[in-house]
Amino acid sequence: MKIETGFDSNYRKVLVAARRARQIQSGAHALVSTHSTKACRIAQDEIDAGKIAYVKTEVPVVKPLIEGPAVPILLT
């Protein structure tokens, strides 16, 4: 596990901001002073200020075993 402060993609930044916005909507206090009252904007301001970090876990990629030319379909 590694704590990351920079973002490797805009997609990851949006995911982190969305999760932080949900925390703010659930009652968490803002880490920076801001004029906005919207949770998404507050989360973006916190990220821009460098107050938000995330943990990136290394999950190994496992390829399914395929016998023959068939494509496996996973049903849940």
Residue, then its C-alpha position, 0 to 999 in steps of 0.5 A: m500500500k502506498i499513500e499518493t498525493g499526486f494523481d496519475s489521471n483525471y479519472r482518479k482525481v474525479l473518483v477521489a473528489a466524489r468520495r470526499a464530497r460524499q464524506i462532506q455531505s455526510g457531515a465531515h468538516a471541510l479541511v480548507s476555508t472556502h466560499s462555496t457551500k457545494a460539497c463537490r466544489i469544497a472537495q475540489d478546493e481541498i484537492d487543489a490545496g493538497k489536503i487530500a491523499y489516497v491509498k493505492t493498493e496493488v491488486p494483481v491482475v489475474k487472467p482466467l484460465i481458458e481452455g480452447p477458443a471459448v470466451p468465459i462468461l462470468l455470471t453472478 
